[in-house]
Each structure stands twice: as structure tokens, then as C-alpha cells.
Amino acid sequence: MTSHKEKSMIITQTELIKICERFLTDDLSKEELMQFAKTVMFDEENKYECEDELVEEILSQWDDVHLQHKINKTSIENLKNALEKLN
């Protein structure tokens, strides 16, 4: 955990569901989705923390240049549905 005064923002499965919803309603572009993932994954100031390994895995896939071609409405809809079943 972080030891400095400023608290980390915890990225939860619920937050990812909200991000998926924003993507599906065109409030968030694919580029913004990928940039968000990169920001969280390469956060050197500990501003962000993943709730669990599943959240971390999803964000790492969104940031992976070899998997980004798979980011589309269908895959994000499927991911959102899977996350909702877990919550």
C-alpha cells in the first residue's frame, strides 16, 4: 500500500463497468480507453491502484498494443456483462 499522504484512486471492477458503459455510448473513444489503461499501468506516482488481479489484467490488455485491435463494441459489451455477473 501507499505510505504517502495522498490516497490512491482504487480502480474497481465497478469502475471498469462504468468505463465500458462510457465506451459503448461513445462518451469515451478507443484511444481514451487505451490512454487510461496506460496511465494506470505506468503510474509511477502511485495515484492509481487496481482493486484486484482481474482489474489489472483487463487494464494490461487494453494497454497491450498486440491486443488493442480487439477493443470494439462487441468485446467491451462482453467484458461489461462478465464484470456485472461478478458484482
N, CA, C and O atoms as a printed pandas DataFrame, in Angstrom:
     atom_number atom_name residue_name chain_id  residue_number  x_coord  y_coord  z_coord
0              1         N          MET        A               1    0.833   -1.192    0.000
1              2        CA          MET        A               1    0.000    0.000    0.000
2              3         C          MET        A               1    0.876    1.253    0.000
3              4         O          MET        A               1    2.088    1.190    0.202
4              5         N          THR        A               2    0.235    2.364   -0.228
5              6        CA          THR        A               2    0.995    3.607   -0.306
6              7         C          THR        A               2    1.241    4.160    1.086
7              8         O          THR        A               2    0.422    3.991    1.989
8              9         N          SER        A               3    2.368    4.816    1.248
9             10        CA          SER        A               3    2.712    5.350    2.556
10            11         C          SER        A               3    2.682    6.874    2.579
11            12         O          SER        A               3    2.887    7.483    3.629
12            13         N          HIS        A               4    2.430    7.490    1.432
13            14        CA          HIS        A               4    2.393    8.951    1.415
14            15         C          HIS        A               4    0.982    9.456    1.695
15            16         O          HIS        A               4    0.026    8.682    1.684
16            17         N          LYS        A               5    0.858   10.747    1.944
17            18        CA          LYS        A               5   -0.400   11.342    2.390
18            19         C          LYS        A               5   -1.520   11.237    1.358
19            20         O          LYS        A               5   -2.665   10.962    1.716
20            21         N          GLU        A               6   -1.207   11.450    0.102
21            22        CA          GLU        A               6   -2.231   11.438   -0.932
22            23         C          GLU        A               6   -2.703   10.008   -1.187
23            24         O          GLU        A               6   -1.899    9.116   -1.459
24            25         N          LYS        A               7   -4.010    9.803   -1.096
25            26        CA          LYS        A               7   -4.557    8.454   -1.292
26            27         C          LYS        A               7   -4.606    8.087   -2.761
27            28         O          LYS        A               7   -4.821    8.935   -3.627
28            29         N          SER        A               8   -4.403    6.822   -3.020
29            30        CA          SER        A               8   -4.517    6.311   -4.378
30            31         C          SER        A               8   -5.990    6.170   -4.741
31            32         O          SER        A               8   -6.840    5.915   -3.888
32            33         N          MET        A               9   -6.267    6.344   -6.029
33            34        CA          MET        A               9   -7.603    6.060   -6.521
34            35         C          MET        A               9   -7.636    4.567   -6.813
35            36         O          MET        A               9   -6.818    4.059   -7.581
36            37         N          ILE        A              10   -8.581    3.870   -6.200
37            38        CA          ILE        A              10   -8.707    2.436   -6.411
38            39         C          ILE        A              10   -9.560    2.201   -7.647
39            40         O          ILE        A              10  -10.712    2.633   -7.708
40            41         N          ILE        A              11   -8.993    1.519   -8.629
41            42        CA          ILE        A              11   -9.743    1.170   -9.834
42            43         C          ILE        A              11  -10.428   -0.169   -9.541
43            44         O          ILE        A              11   -9.770   -1.201   -9.405
44            45         N          THR        A              12  -11.754   -0.130   -9.447
45            46        CA          THR        A              12  -12.533   -1.310   -9.089
46            47         C          THR        A              12  -13.194   -1.921  -10.321
47            48         O          THR        A              12  -13.209   -1.323  -11.396
48            49         N          GLN        A              13  -13.734   -3.110  -10.145
49            50        CA          GLN        A              13  -14.493   -3.735  -11.216
50            51         C          GLN        A              13  -15.701   -2.862  -11.570
51            52         O          GLN        A              13  -16.062   -2.738  -12.740
52            53         N          THR        A              14  -16.315   -2.265  -10.564
53            54        CA          THR        A              14  -17.461   -1.370  -10.794
54            55         C          THR        A              14  -17.045   -0.176  -11.649
55            56         O          THR        A              14  -17.787    0.248  -12.535
56            57         N          GLU        A              15  -15.851    0.366  -11.380
57            58        CA          GLU        A              15  -15.341    1.478  -12.193
58            59         C          GLU        A              15  -15.139    1.033  -13.639
59            60         O          GLU        A              15  -15.453    1.774  -14.570
60            61         N          LEU        A              16  -14.617   -0.175  -13.826
61            62        CA          LEU        A              16  -14.414   -0.679  -15.183
62            63         C          LEU        A              16  -15.747   -0.836  -15.915
63            64         O          LEU        A              16  -15.830   -0.584  -17.117
64            65         N          ILE        A              17  -16.781   -1.249  -15.196
65            66        CA          ILE        A              17  -18.114   -1.359  -15.807
66            67         C          ILE        A              17  -18.562    0.016  -16.300
67            68         O          ILE        A              17  -19.093    0.144  -17.403
68            69         N          LYS        A              18  -18.346    1.035  -15.481
69            70        CA          LYS        A              18  -18.717    2.410  -15.870
70            71         C          LYS        A              18  -17.916    2.856  -17.093
71            72         O          LYS        A              18  -18.453    3.517  -17.982
72            73         N          ILE        A              19  -16.650    2.500  -17.135
73            74        CA          ILE        A              19  -15.806    2.856  -18.286
74            75         C          ILE        A              19  -16.310    2.138  -19.535
75            76         O          ILE        A              19  -16.373    2.730  -20.612
76            77         N          CYS        A              20  -16.665    0.876  -19.393
77            78        CA          CYS        A              20  -17.230    0.126  -20.526
78            79         C          CYS        A              20  -18.511    0.800  -21.023
79            80         O          CYS        A              20  -18.712    0.949  -22.228
80            81         N          GLU        A              21  -19.366    1.200  -20.098
81            82        CA          GLU        A              21  -20.617    1.867  -20.475
82            83         C          GLU        A              21  -20.339    3.161  -21.237
83            84         O          GLU        A              21  -21.011    3.467  -22.222
84            85         N          ARG        A              22  -19.352    3.912  -20.776
85            86        CA          ARG        A              22  -18.993    5.163  -21.465
86            87         C          ARG        A              22  -18.484    4.881  -22.872
87            88         O          ARG        A              22  -18.792    5.626  -23.802
88            89         N          PHE        A              23  -17.719    3.826  -23.037
89            90        CA          PHE        A              23  -17.223    3.443  -24.357
90            91         C          PHE        A              23  -18.388    3.040  -25.259
91            92         O          PHE        A              23  -18.446    3.437  -26.423
92            93         N          LEU        A              24  -19.301    2.261  -24.724
93            94        CA          LEU        A              24  -20.437    1.749  -25.510
94            95         C          LEU        A              24  -21.409    2.848  -25.930
95            96         O          LEU        A              24  -22.106    2.712  -26.936
96            97         N          THR        A              25  -21.457    3.941  -25.158
97            98        CA          THR        A              25  -22.340    5.064  -25.515
98            99         C          THR        A              25  -21.570    6.181  -26.227
99           100         O          THR        A              25  -22.080    7.290  -26.386
100          101         N          ASP        A              26  -20.352    5.883  -26.648
101          102        CA          ASP        A              26  -19.496    6.826  -27.382
102          103         C          ASP        A              26  -19.114    8.064  -26.573
103          104         O          ASP        A              26  -18.803    9.112  -27.139
104          105         N          ASP        A              27  -19.138    7.935  -25.242
105          106        CA          ASP        A              27  -18.653    9.025  -24.381
106          107         C          ASP        A              27  -17.147    8.909  -24.172
107          108         O          ASP        A              27  -16.513    9.815  -23.631
108          109         N          LEU        A              28  -16.586    7.791  -24.603
109          110        CA          LEU        A              28  -15.161    7.525  -24.433
110          111         C          LEU        A              28  -14.676    6.827  -25.700
111          112         O          LEU        A              28  -15.250    5.825  -26.126
112          113         N          SER        A              29  -13.627    7.360  -26.288
113          114        CA          SER        A              29  -13.096    6.763  -27.522
114          115         C          SER        A              29  -12.159    5.592  -27.188
115          116         O          SER        A              29  -11.726    5.429  -26.048
116          117         N          LYS        A              30  -11.867    4.803  -28.189
117          118        CA          LYS        A              30  -10.919    3.696  -28.026
118          119         C          LYS        A              30   -9.566    4.246  -27.578
119          120         O          LYS        A              30   -8.906    3.661  -26.720
120          121         N          GLU        A              31   -9.159    5.371  -28.162
121          122        CA          GLU        A              31   -7.871    5.983  -27.795
122          123         C          GLU        A              31   -7.864    6.419  -26.337
123          124         O          GLU        A              31   -6.864    6.247  -25.641
124          125         N          GLU        A              32   -8.972    6.980  -25.875
125          126        CA          GLU        A              32   -9.062    7.410  -24.472
126          127         C          GLU        A              32   -9.031    6.205  -23.535
127          128         O          GLU        A              32   -8.422    6.252  -22.467
128          129         N          LEU        A              33   -9.687    5.139  -23.943
129          130        CA          LEU        A              33   -9.685    3.902  -23.166
130          131         C          LEU        A              33   -8.258    3.378  -23.028
131          132         O          LEU        A              33   -7.825    3.016  -21.934
132          133         N          MET        A              34   -7.539    3.340  -24.131
133          134        CA          MET        A              34   -6.157    2.845  -24.126
134          135         C          MET        A              34   -5.259    3.783  -23.313
135          136         O          MET        A              34   -4.373    3.318  -22.596
136          137         N          GLN        A              35   -5.477    5.087  -23.417
137          138        CA          GLN        A              35   -4.671    6.051  -22.664
138          139         C          GLN        A              35   -4.916    5.907  -21.163
139          140         O          GLN        A              35   -3.982    5.986  -20.366
140          141         N          PHE        A              36   -6.173    5.695  -20.784
141          142        CA          PHE        A              36   -6.494    5.479  -19.373
142          143         C          PHE        A              36   -5.745    4.252  -18.850
143          144         O          PHE        A              36   -5.139    4.295  -17.780
144          145         N          ALA        A              37   -5.794    3.161  -19.613
145          146        CA          ALA        A              37   -5.100    1.932  -19.203
146          147         C          ALA        A              37   -3.607    2.178  -19.046
147          148         O          ALA        A              37   -3.002    1.748  -18.064
148          149         N          LYS        A              38   -3.017    2.865  -20.007
149          150        CA          LYS        A              38   -1.574    3.174  -19.948
150          151         C          LYS        A              38   -1.257    4.021  -18.711
151          152         O          LYS        A              38   -0.269    3.777  -18.019
152          153         N          THR        A              39   -2.100    5.010  -18.443
153          154        CA          THR        A              39   -1.888    5.888  -17.290
154          155         C          THR        A              39   -1.888    5.094  -15.990
155          156         O          THR        A              39   -1.039    5.311  -15.125
156          157         N          VAL        A              40   -2.836    4.178  -15.853
157          158        CA          VAL        A              40   -2.920    3.382  -14.633
158          159         C          VAL        A              40   -1.766    2.385  -14.551
159          160         O          VAL        A              40   -1.153    2.233  -13.494
160          161         N          MET        A              41   -1.466    1.707  -15.654
161          162        CA          MET        A              41   -0.444    0.669  -15.637
162          163         C          MET        A              41    0.970    1.220  -15.421
163          164         O          MET        A              41    1.819    0.552  -14.831
164          165         N          PHE        A              42    1.212    2.427  -15.898
165          166        CA          PHE        A              42    2.559    3.006  -15.768
166          167         C          PHE        A              42    2.581    4.191  -14.814
167          168         O          PHE        A              42    3.318    5.157  -15.015
168          169         N          ASP        A              43    1.769    4.102  -13.786
169          170        CA          ASP        A              43    1.640    5.150  -12.783
170          171         C          ASP        A              43    2.812    5.094  -11.802
171          172         O          ASP        A              43    2.841    4.250  -10.906
172          173         N          GLU        A              44    3.756    5.978  -11.975
173          174        CA          GLU        A              44    4.936    5.982  -11.106
174          175         C          GLU        A              44    4.712    6.777   -9.828
175          176         O          GLU        A              44    5.518    6.701   -8.901
176          177         N          GLU        A              45    3.631    7.534   -9.771
177          178        CA          GLU        A              45    3.359    8.361   -8.592
178          179         C          GLU        A              45    2.352    7.701   -7.652
179          180         O          GLU        A              45    1.929    8.301   -6.664
180          181         N          ASN        A              46    1.972    6.460   -7.965
181          182        CA          ASN        A              46    1.015    5.713   -7.146
182          183         C          ASN        A              46   -0.309    6.428   -6.956
183          184         O          ASN        A              46   -0.895    6.394   -5.874
184          185         N          LYS        A              47   -0.777    7.078   -8.015
185          186        CA          LYS        A              47   -2.078    7.739   -7.964
186          187         C          LYS        A              47   -3.205    6.720   -8.111
187          188         O          LYS        A              47   -4.326    6.948   -7.656
188          189         N          TYR        A              48   -2.894    5.600   -8.748
189          190        CA          TYR        A              48   -3.903    4.580   -9.027
190          191         C          TYR        A              48   -3.484    3.237   -8.449
191          192         O          TYR        A              48   -2.300    2.914   -8.353
192          193         N          GLU        A              49   -4.481    2.480   -8.074
193          194        CA          GLU        A              49   -4.239    1.134   -7.576
194          195         C          GLU        A              49   -5.383    0.256   -8.067
195          196         O          GLU        A              49   -6.544    0.660   -8.017
196          197         N          CYS        A              50   -5.062   -0.932   -8.537
197          198        CA          CYS        A              50   -6.096   -1.849   -9.012
198          199         C          CYS        A              50   -6.673   -2.610   -7.830
199          200         O          CYS        A              50   -5.951   -3.036   -6.929
200          201         N          GLU        A              51   -7.991   -2.772   -7.853
201          202        CA          GLU        A              51   -8.701   -3.478   -6.780
202          203         C          GLU        A              51   -8.236   -4.928   -6.656
203          204         O          GLU        A              51   -8.089   -5.451   -5.552
204          205         N          ASP        A              52   -8.007   -5.571   -7.805
205          206        CA          ASP        A              52   -7.616   -6.977   -7.790
206          207         C          ASP        A              52   -6.892   -7.328   -9.091
207          208         O          ASP        A              52   -6.697   -6.484   -9.965
208          209         N          GLU        A              53   -6.503   -8.590   -9.188
209          210        CA          GLU        A              53   -5.744   -9.033  -10.370
210          211         C          GLU        A              53   -6.577   -8.964  -11.645
211          212         O          GLU        A              53   -6.035   -8.722  -12.723
212          213         N          LEU        A              54   -7.883   -9.174  -11.535
213          214        CA          LEU        A              54   -8.752   -9.114  -12.713
214          215         C          LEU        A              54   -8.734   -7.712  -13.326
215          216         O          LEU        A              54   -8.600   -7.562  -14.541
216          217         N          VAL        A              55   -8.868   -6.704  -12.492
217          218        CA          VAL        A              55   -8.830   -5.316  -12.970
218          219         C          VAL        A              55   -7.487   -5.031  -13.623
219          220         O          VAL        A              55   -7.422   -4.429  -14.695
220          221         N          GLU        A              56   -6.425   -5.463  -12.976
221          222        CA          GLU        A              56   -5.076   -5.246  -13.511
222          223         C          GLU        A              56   -4.904   -5.950  -14.859
223          224         O          GLU        A              56   -4.304   -5.396  -15.780
224          225         N          GLU        A              57   -5.431   -7.167  -14.969
225          226        CA          GLU        A              57   -5.329   -7.923  -16.218
226          227         C          GLU        A              57   -6.090   -7.229  -17.352
227          228         O          GLU        A              57   -5.586   -7.137  -18.471
228          229         N          ILE        A              58   -7.286   -6.748  -17.069
229          230        CA          ILE        A              58   -8.082   -6.047  -18.090
230          231         C          ILE        A              58   -7.356   -4.798  -18.563
231          232         O          ILE        A              58   -7.256   -4.551  -19.765
232          233         N          LEU        A              59   -6.850   -4.011  -17.618
233          234        CA          LEU        A              59   -6.135   -2.786  -17.992
234          235         C          LEU        A              59   -4.865   -3.093  -18.776
235          236         O          LEU        A              59   -4.518   -2.366  -19.707
236          237         N          SER        A              60   -4.171   -4.170  -18.403
237          238        CA          SER        A              60   -2.947   -4.506  -19.139
238          239         C          SER        A              60   -3.284   -4.945  -20.559
239          240         O          SER        A              60   -2.514   -4.689  -21.485
240          241         N          GLN        A              61   -4.428   -5.606  -20.740
241          242        CA          GLN        A              61   -4.843   -5.979  -22.094
242          243         C          GLN        A              61   -5.212   -4.746  -22.916
243          244         O          GLN        A              61   -4.878   -4.659  -24.098
244          245         N          TRP        A              62   -5.893   -3.804  -22.296
245          246        CA          TRP        A              62   -6.248   -2.561  -23.008
246          247         C          TRP        A              62   -4.994   -1.783  -23.404
247          248         O          TRP        A              62   -4.993   -1.061  -24.402
248          249         N          ASP        A              63   -3.942   -1.931  -22.627
249          250        CA          ASP        A              63   -2.696   -1.210  -22.904
250          251         C          ASP        A              63   -1.774   -1.974  -23.855
251          252         O          ASP        A              63   -0.833   -1.389  -24.390
252          253         N          ASP        A              64   -2.019   -3.249  -24.073
253          254        CA          ASP        A              64   -1.151   -4.102  -24.887
254          255         C          ASP        A              64   -1.385   -3.827  -26.388
255          256         O          ASP        A              64   -2.477   -4.064  -26.905
256          257         N          VAL        A              65   -0.364   -3.334  -27.064
257          258        CA          VAL        A              65   -0.501   -2.996  -28.491
258          259         C          VAL        A              65   -0.878   -4.208  -29.341
259          260         O          VAL        A              65   -1.462   -4.054  -30.414
260          261         N          HIS        A              66   -0.554   -5.396  -28.875
261          262        CA          HIS        A              66   -0.878   -6.605  -29.639
262          263         C          HIS        A              66   -2.331   -7.046  -29.451
263          264         O          HIS        A              66   -2.824   -7.904  -30.184
264          265         N          LEU        A              67   -3.008   -6.459  -28.471
265          266        CA          LEU        A              67   -4.399   -6.827  -28.202
266          267         C          LEU        A              67   -5.385   -5.693  -28.483
267          268         O          LEU        A              67   -6.597   -5.907  -28.481
268          269         N          GLN        A              68   -4.867   -4.493  -28.725
269          270        CA          GLN        A              68   -5.740   -3.334  -28.874
270          271         C          GLN        A              68   -6.682   -3.436  -30.069
271          272         O          GLN        A              68   -7.744   -2.814  -30.071
272          273         N          HIS        A              69   -6.310   -4.206  -31.075
273          274        CA          HIS        A              69   -7.205   -4.379  -32.228
274          275         C          HIS        A              69   -8.485   -5.105  -31.828
275          276         O          HIS        A              69   -9.474   -5.072  -32.559
276          277         N          LYS        A              70   -8.468   -5.759  -30.670
277          278        CA          LYS        A              70   -9.643   -6.487  -30.194
278          279         C          LYS        A              70  -10.603   -5.590  -29.412
279          280         O          LYS        A              70  -11.681   -6.036  -29.019
280          281         N          ILE        A              71  -10.225   -4.343  -29.185
281          282        CA          ILE        A              71  -11.109   -3.423  -28.469
282          283         C          ILE        A              71  -12.157   -2.913  -29.451
283          284         O          ILE        A              71  -11.858   -2.152  -30.371
284          285         N          ASN        A              72  -13.387   -3.351  -29.233
285          286        CA          ASN        A              72  -14.502   -2.899  -30.060
286          287         C          ASN        A              72  -15.783   -2.997  -29.241
287          288         O          ASN        A              72  -15.755   -3.444  -28.094
288          289         N          LYS        A              73  -16.892   -2.585  -29.817
289          290        CA          LYS        A              73  -18.167   -2.571  -29.087
290          291         C          LYS        A              73  -18.533   -3.958  -28.565
291          292         O          LYS        A              73  -18.985   -4.100  -27.429
292          293         N          THR        A              74  -18.337   -4.979  -29.397
293          294        CA          THR        A              74  -18.710   -6.340  -29.002
294          295         C          THR        A              74  -17.861   -6.834  -27.838
295          296         O          THR        A              74  -18.394   -7.360  -26.861
296          297         N          SER        A              75  -16.550   -6.670  -27.934
297          298        CA          SER        A              75  -15.677   -7.169  -26.868
298          299         C          SER        A              75  -15.906   -6.405  -25.563
299          300         O          SER        A              75  -15.871   -6.998  -24.485
300          301         N          ILE        A              76  -16.136   -5.115  -25.653
301          302        CA          ILE        A              76  -16.370   -4.307  -24.449
302          303         C          ILE        A              76  -17.735   -4.644  -23.843
303          304         O          ILE        A              76  -17.881   -4.685  -22.622
304          305         N          GLU        A              77  -18.724   -4.882  -24.691
305          306        CA          GLU        A              77  -20.051   -5.304  -24.205
306          307         C          GLU        A              77  -19.936   -6.639  -23.469
307          308         O          GLU        A              77  -20.509   -6.802  -22.392
308          309         N          ASN        A              78  -19.204   -7.589  -24.038
309          310        CA          ASN        A              78  -18.996   -8.894  -23.400
310          311         C          ASN        A              78  -18.264   -8.752  -22.071
311          312         O          ASN        A              78  -18.617   -9.407  -21.090
312          313         N          LEU        A              79  -17.251   -7.899  -22.039
313          314        CA          LEU        A              79  -16.497   -7.661  -20.821
314          315         C          LEU        A              79  -17.400   -7.046  -19.748
315          316         O          LEU        A              79  -17.379   -7.470  -18.593
316          317         N          LYS        A              80  -18.182   -6.056  -20.135
317          318        CA          LYS        A              80  -19.103   -5.400  -19.199
318          319         C          LYS        A              80  -20.072   -6.419  -18.611
319          320         O          LYS        A              80  -20.295   -6.439  -17.400
320          321         N          ASN        A              81  -20.646   -7.262  -19.460
321          322        CA          ASN        A              81  -21.586   -8.283  -18.988
322          323         C          ASN        A              81  -20.916   -9.261  -18.023
323          324         O          ASN        A              81  -21.505   -9.641  -17.011
324          325         N          ALA        A              82  -19.701   -9.662  -18.335
325          326        CA          ALA        A              82  -18.959  -10.590  -17.459
326          327         C          ALA        A              82  -18.674   -9.936  -16.112
327          328         O          ALA        A              82  -18.827  -10.570  -15.068
328          329         N          LEU        A              83  -18.262   -8.673  -16.129
329          330        CA          LEU        A              83  -17.982   -7.958  -14.877
330          331         C          LEU        A              83  -19.249   -7.785  -14.042
331          332         O          LEU        A              83  -19.214   -7.904  -12.817
332          333         N          GLU        A              84  -20.366   -7.503  -14.712
333          334        CA          GLU        A              84  -21.622   -7.319  -13.993
334          335         C          GLU        A              84  -22.050   -8.615  -13.297
335          336         O          GLU        A              84  -22.615   -8.573  -12.205
336          337         N          LYS        A              85  -21.788   -9.744  -13.912
337          338        CA          LYS        A              85  -22.126  -11.034  -13.299
338          339         C          LYS        A              85  -21.294  -11.290  -12.045
339          340         O          LYS        A              85  -21.750  -11.961  -11.119
340          341         N          LEU        A              86  -20.084  -10.759  -12.016
341          342        CA          LEU        A              86  -19.196  -10.939  -10.858
342          343         C          LEU        A              86  -19.572  -10.016   -9.706
343          344         O          LEU        A              86  -19.246  -10.291   -8.551
344          345         N          ASN        A              87  -20.253   -8.931  -10.017
345          346        CA          ASN        A              87  -20.566   -7.928   -8.979
346          347         C          ASN        A              87  -21.970   -8.048   -8.444
347          348         O          ASN        A              87  -22.367   -7.275   -7.572
